[in-house]
Each structure stands twice: as structure tokens, then as C-alpha cells.
Amino acid sequence: MLHLRLITPADTTDEVVRLIEKTVGTTHVVVLPGAARNPSGDVVLCDVAREAGDELLTGLQELGLDRTGSIAVENIDLSLSKRADKAEAEAPGEPADAVLWEHLVDATHEESTLSVTYVAFITLATMIAACGVVLDNAILIVGAMAVGPEFGPLAGICTAIVQRAPRLAARSLIALLAGFAAAMALTAAFSLFMDAVGLFTEAQLEASRPNTGFIYAPDWFSFVVAVLAGAAGTLSLTSAKSGALVGVAISVTTVPAAANAAVALIYGDTHQTVRSSEQLLLNLLGIILAGTLTLLAQKYFWKRYRRLSKGRQGT
């Protein structure tokens, strides 16, 4: 269930309440006249089944409430109410299948903004991966994958394509490209320092690396895994199952490939640099392709399901 807190101008409150009451899957409607001060107006509270949430939010935006008042949405972790159970049962579909598009856009906007924290995380992840490739240590590679924040901008690009949001697309693309560029440049400087103090050597990089050699050996499996991970990651975002993102992060070799390219570059190994860059681009392409197709499929099938459900209710 979702909890909505709305601030409505007094002259639109009745219309907002009518919209809530006619939306299947809503309950616990509370109206507090004149309770809001900034902006001034009434406060309307209600609970809505997740699968009916996007329809209600769209209707509220069509009433202009996002401009004249306020719309706040929270997840309800526990609701002990027969009315809530009834509302969820009446709402068509399953909560896990519903996509809250406004929530997705807002979440990807936050995760796909180029910030100091984002650059710090992706740089630290790339440096950890650099240690992993030089030492041929798979544990460090997995750790670097888990730390890397690059799925946020990738999800932002997918969402922007489906929702036709050019600003989100530009912001996500800048965060992705600038983030990797900064991380690789700083990792190259880090590698030069590690070489100067004798902790990195060219011999280690060029030696047989059975645990990490795959990083600069892109093939069709690299693309297939990236596609599967992209689909899984997108589903985890839209269904609010964020725990699955960790598994997605350690399934693709974006950060390790960037690290291997940076280390190989300082030693003049153009073969590993080029092949690692190919691995990076192949993974990014696969994730974006799969994420976009997954969102398009969810959008299509959810709309079709809702039309069929309303058709059954009408008969």
C-alpha cells in the first residue's frame, strides 16, 4: 500500500476527493479543512493499493495539484486494516507488477546526478578493481562491482528513453560518461603512484591472470550477461526490490573493465586497454538495451492488463 499526503487549494478539494473515491483500490480518506499553511489549503490523506497508484497520481497531476498544491507519496510497511485488504483485493493486478512512473523518474533523477559523492564512489570502486586486476584477485573485483554506482545513470537513460524525458537523458549520460572518465583518470594516477612505490608492476599486469583475464576478453557471453543483468536491475527498481541490485552489480564488468583499461594505459599495453574498453562499452550497451526493452514491455503489458480488467468490471 501507498500513503498519499495531498495539499489542495480549497476550491479543488471536492474534485480531488471525488477522484480518490472513484479510483479502485483507495481507502482511509481523511480531509483536514484549512490545515495547510504553506501552501495554504486543505490537507487530504488517503491510502491506495500500489497497483492503482500510478492511475491516481496521473489523475492528480491532470488536476494540476503538483503545481497548485503538493503530492507526497510514502510506502506503507505495515497496515492492519480490513479496508486496506479489501482495497488491495479490488485493485487490478499485483503490486509487484505495477510501475510508479513518477517514483521511477524521481529515483533515477537522484541516482543519475553527477555529484562529488557519485564521482567518489565510482572512483573508489575503480581503484579497488585496479588492485584486483593487478593482484588477479577475484574477491576485490566482486567488491568493486558491488561498490560501483553506475547502474543509477544507466537506469536513468532507460527511463528517459521510455518516458521521453530529454533532460533526464542528458543528466544521466553526463553522469555516466563524466563519472567513468574521472574514475579512469584518477585510477591511472593512482596506478602510477602504486607503481612508484613498488606495489604495482607491469609484470603482474602482463602475467597469466586466470581469475581476472576475462575482463579484457569481451565476447558474446559478456553481452548476454549484461542484457540479463539489465533486465533484472530494471525489474528490481520498478518492483521496489532493491536487494536484487547487488546481484546485478556483481554480474557485469563495467567498473573492472574501466580499471583494467586505466592500469594497462599507464604501462602502454594498448591491447588490454582497447579490449577492456570494448568490454566496458559492450556491458553498457547491453544494460541500456535490456533496461529500455524491459520498461517498454512493462508499460505495454500493464496498460493492456488494466484495459482488460476495466472491460471485465464494466460487464
C-alpha positions as a Markdown table, in Angstrom:
| # | Residue | x | y | z |
|---|---|---|---|---|
| 1 | Met | 0.0 | 0.0 | 0.0 |
| 2 | Leu | 1.0 | 3.6 | -0.6 |
| 3 | His | 0.1 | 6.6 | 1.6 |
| 4 | Leu | -0.7 | 9.9 | -0.1 |
| 5 | Arg | -0.5 | 13.3 | 1.7 |
| 6 | Leu | -2.0 | 16.0 | -0.5 |
| 7 | Ile | -2.2 | 19.8 | -0.1 |
| 8 | Thr | -5.1 | 21.0 | -2.1 |
| 9 | Pro | -6.5 | 24.6 | -2.7 |
| 10 | Ala | -9.9 | 24.8 | -1.0 |
| 11 | Asp | -11.7 | 25.2 | -4.4 |
| 12 | Thr | -10.3 | 21.9 | -5.7 |
| 13 | Thr | -10.6 | 19.7 | -2.6 |
| 14 | Asp | -14.0 | 18.3 | -3.6 |
| 15 | Glu | -12.7 | 17.4 | -7.0 |
| 16 | Val | -9.7 | 15.7 | -5.6 |
| 17 | Val | -11.7 | 13.7 | -3.1 |
| 18 | Arg | -14.1 | 12.6 | -5.9 |
| 19 | Leu | -11.1 | 11.4 | -7.9 |
| 20 | Ile | -9.8 | 9.4 | -4.9 |
| 21 | Glu | -13.1 | 7.8 | -4.2 |
| 22 | Lys | -13.8 | 6.7 | -7.8 |
| 23 | Thr | -10.3 | 5.2 | -8.1 |
| 24 | Val | -10.5 | 1.5 | -7.4 |
| 25 | Gly | -8.1 | 0.5 | -4.7 |
| 26 | Thr | -8.2 | 3.5 | -2.4 |
| 27 | Thr | -9.3 | 3.7 | 1.2 |
| 28 | His | -8.8 | 5.6 | 4.5 |
| 29 | Val | -9.6 | 9.0 | 3.1 |
| 30 | Val | -9.2 | 11.9 | 5.5 |
| 31 | Val | -9.9 | 15.6 | 4.8 |
| 32 | Leu | -8.5 | 18.3 | 7.1 |
| 33 | Pro | -10.0 | 21.6 | 6.0 |
| 34 | Gly | -7.6 | 24.6 | 6.2 |
| 35 | Ala | -4.9 | 22.6 | 7.9 |
| 36 | Ala | -2.1 | 23.6 | 5.4 |
| 37 | Arg | -0.2 | 26.8 | 5.7 |
| 38 | Asn | 2.5 | 26.7 | 3.0 |
| 39 | Pro | 0.9 | 26.5 | 0.5 |
| 40 | Ser | -2.4 | 27.3 | 2.2 |
| 41 | Gly | -5.3 | 25.0 | 1.6 |
| 42 | Asp | -6.7 | 21.7 | 2.8 |
| 43 | Val | -4.9 | 18.5 | 3.6 |
| 44 | Val | -6.2 | 15.3 | 2.1 |
| 45 | Leu | -4.8 | 11.9 | 3.3 |
| 46 | Cys | -5.5 | 8.5 | 1.8 |
| 47 | Asp | -4.1 | 5.0 | 1.2 |
| 48 | Val | -4.0 | 3.4 | -2.2 |
| 49 | Ala | -3.0 | 0.0 | -3.4 |
| 50 | Arg | 0.3 | 0.2 | -5.3 |
| 51 | Glu | -1.2 | -1.2 | -8.5 |
| 52 | Ala | -3.7 | 1.7 | -8.5 |
| 53 | Gly | -1.1 | 4.3 | -7.5 |
| 54 | Asp | 0.1 | 5.4 | -11.0 |
| 55 | Glu | -3.5 | 5.9 | -12.2 |
| 56 | Leu | -4.3 | 8.1 | -9.2 |
| 57 | Leu | -1.1 | 10.1 | -9.4 |
| 58 | Thr | -1.7 | 10.7 | -13.1 |
| 59 | Gly | -5.2 | 12.0 | -12.3 |
| 60 | Leu | -4.0 | 14.3 | -9.6 |
| 61 | Gln | -1.4 | 15.8 | -11.9 |
| 62 | Glu | -4.1 | 16.3 | -14.6 |
| 63 | Leu | -5.9 | 18.4 | -11.9 |
| 64 | Gly | -2.8 | 20.5 | -11.6 |
| 65 | Leu | -2.2 | 19.5 | -8.0 |
| 66 | Asp | 1.6 | 19.2 | -8.5 |
| 67 | Arg | 1.6 | 22.9 | -9.4 |
| 68 | Thr | -1.1 | 24.4 | -7.1 |
| 69 | Gly | -0.5 | 22.2 | -4.1 |
| 70 | Ser | 1.5 | 19.2 | -3.2 |
| 71 | Ile | 1.6 | 15.5 | -3.7 |
| 72 | Ala | 3.7 | 13.3 | -1.3 |
| 73 | Val | 3.9 | 9.5 | -1.5 |
| 74 | Glu | 5.2 | 7.1 | 1.1 |
| 75 | Asn | 5.4 | 3.3 | 1.2 |
| 76 | Ile | 3.4 | 1.6 | 4.0 |
| 77 | Asp | 5.4 | -1.2 | 5.5 |
| 78 | Leu | 2.6 | -2.5 | 7.7 |
| 79 | Ser | -1.2 | -1.8 | 7.5 |
| 80 | Leu | -3.5 | -3.7 | 9.9 |
| 81 | Ser | -6.9 | -2.9 | 8.3 |
| 82 | Lys | -9.6 | -4.9 | 6.7 |
| 83 | Arg | -10.4 | -1.9 | 4.5 |
| 84 | Ala | -6.8 | -1.9 | 3.2 |
| 85 | Asp | -7.0 | -5.6 | 2.5 |
| 86 | Lys | -10.3 | -5.0 | 0.6 |
| 87 | Ala | -8.8 | -2.1 | -1.4 |
| 88 | Glu | -5.8 | -4.2 | -2.4 |
| 89 | Ala | -8.0 | -7.1 | -3.4 |
| 90 | Glu | -10.2 | -4.8 | -5.6 |
| 91 | Ala | -7.3 | -3.2 | -7.4 |
| 92 | Pro | -6.5 | -5.0 | -10.6 |
| 93 | Gly | -3.1 | -6.7 | -10.9 |
| 94 | Glu | -0.3 | -7.5 | -8.5 |
| 95 | Pro | 1.6 | -4.8 | -6.5 |
| 96 | Ala | 5.0 | -6.2 | -7.7 |
| 97 | Asp | 3.9 | -5.8 | -11.4 |
| 98 | Ala | 2.9 | -2.1 | -11.0 |
| 99 | Val | 5.2 | 0.7 | -12.1 |
| 100 | Leu | 5.0 | 4.0 | -10.4 |
| 101 | Trp | 6.5 | 6.1 | -13.3 |
| 102 | Glu | 6.8 | 9.3 | -11.3 |
| 103 | His | 8.6 | 7.5 | -8.5 |
| 104 | Leu | 10.9 | 5.8 | -11.0 |
| 105 | Val | 11.7 | 9.2 | -12.7 |
| 106 | Asp | 12.4 | 10.8 | -9.3 |
| 107 | Ala | 14.6 | 7.9 | -8.1 |
| 108 | Thr | 16.7 | 7.7 | -11.3 |
| 109 | His | 17.0 | 11.5 | -11.2 |
| 110 | Glu | 18.6 | 11.3 | -7.8 |
| 111 | Glu | 20.8 | 8.4 | -8.7 |
| 112 | Ser | 21.9 | 9.8 | -12.0 |
| 113 | Thr | 23.1 | 13.2 | -11.0 |
| 114 | Leu | 26.8 | 14.0 | -11.3 |
| 115 | Ser | 27.9 | 14.8 | -7.8 |
| 116 | Val | 31.0 | 14.7 | -5.7 |
| 117 | Thr | 29.6 | 11.6 | -3.9 |
| 118 | Tyr | 28.9 | 9.8 | -7.1 |
| 119 | Val | 32.4 | 10.5 | -8.5 |
| 120 | Ala | 33.9 | 9.4 | -5.2 |
| 121 | Phe | 32.1 | 6.1 | -5.2 |
| 122 | Ile | 32.8 | 5.2 | -8.9 |
| 123 | Thr | 36.5 | 6.3 | -8.4 |
| 124 | Leu | 37.0 | 4.2 | -5.3 |
| 125 | Ala | 35.3 | 1.3 | -7.0 |
| 126 | Thr | 37.6 | 1.6 | -10.0 |
| 127 | Met | 40.7 | 1.8 | -7.7 |
| 128 | Ile | 39.6 | -1.3 | -5.8 |
| 129 | Ala | 39.2 | -3.0 | -9.1 |
| 130 | Ala | 42.6 | -1.9 | -10.2 |
| 131 | Cys | 44.1 | -3.6 | -7.2 |
| 132 | Gly | 42.1 | -6.7 | -8.1 |
| 133 | Val | 43.3 | -6.9 | -11.7 |
| 134 | Val | 47.0 | -6.4 | -10.8 |
| 135 | Leu | 46.8 | -9.0 | -8.0 |
| 136 | Asp | 44.5 | -11.3 | -10.0 |
| 137 | Asn | 42.1 | -11.3 | -7.0 |
| 138 | Ala | 38.5 | -12.1 | -7.8 |
| 139 | Ile | 37.3 | -11.1 | -4.4 |
| 140 | Leu | 38.5 | -7.5 | -4.9 |
| 141 | Ile | 36.8 | -7.5 | -8.4 |
| 142 | Val | 33.5 | -8.5 | -6.8 |
| 143 | Gly | 33.8 | -5.9 | -4.1 |
| 144 | Ala | 34.5 | -3.2 | -6.7 |
| 145 | Met | 31.4 | -4.3 | -8.7 |
| 146 | Ala | 29.3 | -4.0 | -5.6 |
| 147 | Val | 30.6 | -0.5 | -4.7 |
| 148 | Gly | 30.2 | 0.9 | -8.2 |
| 149 | Pro | 27.1 | 3.3 | -8.6 |
| 150 | Glu | 26.9 | 3.2 | -12.4 |
| 151 | Phe | 23.5 | 1.4 | -12.6 |
| 152 | Gly | 21.8 | 4.7 | -11.5 |
| 153 | Pro | 22.7 | 6.7 | -14.6 |
| 154 | Leu | 22.1 | 3.6 | -16.8 |
| 155 | Ala | 18.6 | 3.2 | -15.3 |
| 156 | Gly | 18.1 | 7.0 | -15.8 |
| 157 | Ile | 18.9 | 6.7 | -19.5 |
| 158 | Cys | 16.5 | 3.8 | -19.9 |
| 159 | Thr | 13.7 | 5.7 | -18.1 |
| 160 | Ala | 14.4 | 8.8 | -20.1 |
| 161 | Ile | 14.0 | 6.9 | -23.4 |
| 162 | Val | 10.7 | 5.3 | -22.4 |
| 163 | Gln | 9.3 | 8.4 | -20.8 |
| 164 | Arg | 10.7 | 10.8 | -23.5 |
| 165 | Ala | 12.5 | 12.9 | -20.9 |
| 166 | Pro | 15.4 | 14.6 | -22.6 |
| 167 | Arg | 16.7 | 16.4 | -19.5 |
| 168 | Leu | 16.9 | 13.2 | -17.6 |
| 169 | Ala | 18.6 | 11.5 | -20.5 |
| 170 | Ala | 21.2 | 14.3 | -20.7 |
| 171 | Arg | 21.8 | 14.3 | -17.0 |
| 172 | Ser | 22.2 | 10.6 | -16.9 |
| 173 | Leu | 24.5 | 10.5 | -19.9 |
| 174 | Ile | 26.7 | 13.2 | -18.4 |
| 175 | Ala | 26.9 | 11.4 | -15.1 |
| 176 | Leu | 27.8 | 8.1 | -16.8 |
| 177 | Leu | 30.5 | 9.5 | -19.2 |
| 178 | Ala | 32.0 | 12.1 | -16.9 |
| 179 | Gly | 32.0 | 9.7 | -14.0 |
| 180 | Phe | 33.8 | 7.0 | -15.8 |
| 181 | Ala | 36.2 | 9.5 | -17.4 |
| 182 | Ala | 37.1 | 10.9 | -13.9 |
| 183 | Ala | 37.4 | 7.5 | -12.4 |
| 184 | Met | 39.7 | 6.2 | -15.1 |
| 185 | Ala | 41.9 | 9.3 | -15.0 |
| 186 | Leu | 42.2 | 9.2 | -11.2 |
| 187 | Thr | 42.8 | 5.4 | -11.3 |
| 188 | Ala | 45.6 | 5.9 | -13.8 |
| 189 | Ala | 47.2 | 8.5 | -11.4 |
| 190 | Phe | 46.7 | 6.0 | -8.5 |
| 191 | Ser | 48.3 | 3.2 | -10.6 |
| 192 | Leu | 51.3 | 5.5 | -11.3 |
| 193 | Phe | 51.7 | 6.1 | -7.6 |
| 194 | Met | 51.4 | 2.4 | -6.8 |
| 195 | Asp | 54.0 | 1.6 | -9.4 |
| 196 | Ala | 56.3 | 4.2 | -8.0 |
| 197 | Val | 56.2 | 2.7 | -4.5 |
| 198 | Gly | 56.6 | -0.8 | -6.0 |
| 199 | Leu | 53.1 | -2.2 | -5.3 |
| 200 | Phe | 52.1 | -2.4 | -9.0 |
| 201 | Thr | 54.4 | -3.8 | -11.6 |
| 202 | Glu | 54.0 | -4.3 | -15.4 |
| 203 | Ala | 55.0 | -7.9 | -14.9 |
| 204 | Gln | 51.9 | -8.5 | -12.7 |
| 205 | Leu | 49.6 | -7.0 | -15.3 |
| 206 | Glu | 51.1 | -9.0 | -18.1 |
| 207 | Ala | 51.3 | -12.3 | -16.2 |
| 208 | Ser | 48.7 | -15.1 | -16.7 |
| 209 | Arg | 45.6 | -14.0 | -14.8 |
| 210 | Pro | 43.2 | -16.9 | -14.7 |
| 211 | Asn | 40.8 | -15.1 | -12.2 |
| 212 | Thr | 40.6 | -11.7 | -14.0 |
| 213 | Gly | 41.7 | -12.3 | -17.6 |
| 214 | Phe | 38.0 | -12.3 | -18.7 |
| 215 | Ile | 37.9 | -8.5 | -18.0 |
| 216 | Tyr | 39.8 | -7.7 | -21.2 |
| 217 | Ala | 38.3 | -10.6 | -23.3 |
| 218 | Pro | 34.9 | -9.5 | -24.4 |
| 219 | Asp | 32.7 | -12.0 | -26.2 |
| 220 | Trp | 29.0 | -12.7 | -26.8 |
| 221 | Phe | 28.6 | -14.0 | -23.2 |
| 222 | Ser | 29.6 | -10.6 | -21.9 |
| 223 | Phe | 26.8 | -9.1 | -23.9 |
| 224 | Val | 24.3 | -11.8 | -22.9 |
| 225 | Val | 25.1 | -11.4 | -19.2 |
| 226 | Ala | 24.8 | -7.6 | -19.5 |
| 227 | Val | 21.4 | -7.9 | -21.1 |
| 228 | Leu | 20.1 | -10.3 | -18.4 |
| 229 | Ala | 21.6 | -8.1 | -15.6 |
| 230 | Gly | 20.0 | -5.0 | -17.2 |
| 231 | Ala | 16.6 | -6.6 | -17.2 |
| 232 | Ala | 16.9 | -7.9 | -13.7 |
| 233 | Gly | 18.1 | -4.5 | -12.4 |
| 234 | Thr | 15.2 | -2.7 | -14.1 |
| 235 | Leu | 12.7 | -5.1 | -12.6 |
| 236 | Ser | 14.3 | -4.6 | -9.1 |
| 237 | Leu | 13.8 | -0.8 | -9.4 |
| 238 | Thr | 10.2 | -0.9 | -10.7 |
| 239 | Ser | 9.1 | -3.5 | -8.1 |
| 240 | Ala | 10.9 | -1.8 | -5.2 |
| 241 | Lys | 13.0 | -5.0 | -4.7 |
| 242 | Ser | 16.3 | -3.1 | -4.3 |
| 243 | Gly | 18.1 | -6.0 | -2.8 |
| 244 | Ala | 18.4 | -7.6 | -6.2 |
| 245 | Leu | 20.6 | -4.7 | -7.4 |
| 246 | Val | 23.6 | -6.1 | -5.5 |
| 247 | Gly | 23.4 | -9.2 | -7.6 |
| 248 | Val | 23.0 | -7.1 | -10.8 |
| 249 | Ala | 26.1 | -5.1 | -9.8 |
| 250 | Ile | 28.3 | -8.1 | -9.5 |
| 251 | Ser | 27.1 | -9.7 | -12.7 |
| 252 | Val | 28.6 | -7.1 | -15.1 |
| 253 | Thr | 32.2 | -6.0 | -15.6 |
| 254 | Thr | 31.8 | -2.3 | -16.2 |
| 255 | Val | 34.0 | -1.0 | -13.3 |
| 256 | Pro | 36.6 | -3.7 | -13.6 |
| 257 | Ala | 36.9 | -3.1 | -17.3 |
| 258 | Ala | 37.4 | 0.6 | -16.7 |
| 259 | Ala | 40.1 | -0.2 | -14.1 |
| 260 | Asn | 41.9 | -2.6 | -16.3 |
| 261 | Ala | 41.9 | -0.1 | -19.1 |
| 262 | Ala | 43.4 | 2.6 | -16.9 |
| 263 | Val | 46.1 | 0.3 | -15.5 |
| 264 | Ala | 47.0 | -1.0 | -18.9 |
| 265 | Leu | 47.2 | 2.5 | -20.3 |
| 266 | Ile | 50.0 | 3.6 | -17.9 |
| 267 | Tyr | 52.1 | 0.6 | -18.9 |
| 268 | Gly | 51.5 | 1.2 | -22.6 |
| 269 | Asp | 49.6 | -2.0 | -23.2 |
| 270 | Thr | 47.2 | -0.9 | -26.0 |
| 271 | His | 45.8 | -4.4 | -26.5 |
| 272 | Gln | 44.4 | -4.6 | -22.9 |
| 273 | Thr | 43.4 | -1.0 | -23.0 |
| 274 | Val | 41.4 | -1.4 | -26.2 |
| 275 | Arg | 39.9 | -4.8 | -25.2 |
| 276 | Ser | 38.9 | -3.6 | -21.8 |
| 277 | Ser | 37.2 | -0.5 | -23.3 |
| 278 | Glu | 35.3 | -2.8 | -25.6 |
| 279 | Gln | 34.2 | -4.9 | -22.6 |
| 280 | Leu | 33.0 | -1.7 | -20.9 |
| 281 | Leu | 31.1 | -0.4 | -23.9 |
| 282 | Leu | 29.6 | -3.9 | -24.5 |
| 283 | Asn | 28.3 | -4.1 | -21.0 |
| 284 | Leu | 26.9 | -0.5 | -21.0 |
| 285 | Leu | 25.1 | -1.2 | -24.3 |
| 286 | Gly | 23.6 | -4.4 | -23.1 |
| 287 | Ile | 22.3 | -2.9 | -19.9 |
| 288 | Ile | 20.7 | 0.1 | -21.6 |
| 289 | Leu | 19.1 | -2.1 | -24.3 |
| 290 | Ala | 17.7 | -4.6 | -21.9 |
| 291 | Gly | 16.6 | -1.9 | -19.4 |
| 292 | Thr | 14.8 | 0.1 | -22.1 |
| 293 | Leu | 13.0 | -3.0 | -23.5 |
| 294 | Thr | 12.0 | -4.2 | -20.1 |
| 295 | Leu | 10.4 | -0.8 | -19.2 |
| 296 | Leu | 8.6 | -0.7 | -22.6 |
| 297 | Ala | 7.3 | -4.3 | -22.1 |
| 298 | Gln | 6.1 | -3.4 | -18.5 |
| 299 | Lys | 4.4 | -0.3 | -19.8 |
| 300 | Tyr | 2.7 | -2.1 | -22.6 |
| 301 | Phe | 1.5 | -5.2 | -20.7 |
| 302 | Trp | 0.4 | -3.2 | -17.6 |
| 303 | Lys | -1.8 | -0.8 | -19.8 |
| 304 | Arg | -3.2 | -3.8 | -21.7 |
| 305 | Tyr | -4.0 | -5.6 | -18.4 |
| 306 | Arg | -5.7 | -2.6 | -16.9 |
| 307 | Arg | -7.8 | -2.2 | -20.1 |
| 308 | Leu | -8.9 | -5.8 | -19.9 |
| 309 | Ser | -9.7 | -5.5 | -16.2 |
| 310 | Lys | -11.8 | -2.4 | -16.7 |
| 311 | Gly | -13.6 | -4.2 | -19.5 |
| 312 | Arg | -14.5 | -7.1 | -17.2 |
| 313 | Gln | -15.6 | -4.7 | -14.5 |
| 314 | Gly | -17.8 | -2.9 | -17.0 |
| 315 | Thr | -19.6 | -6.1 | -17.9 |
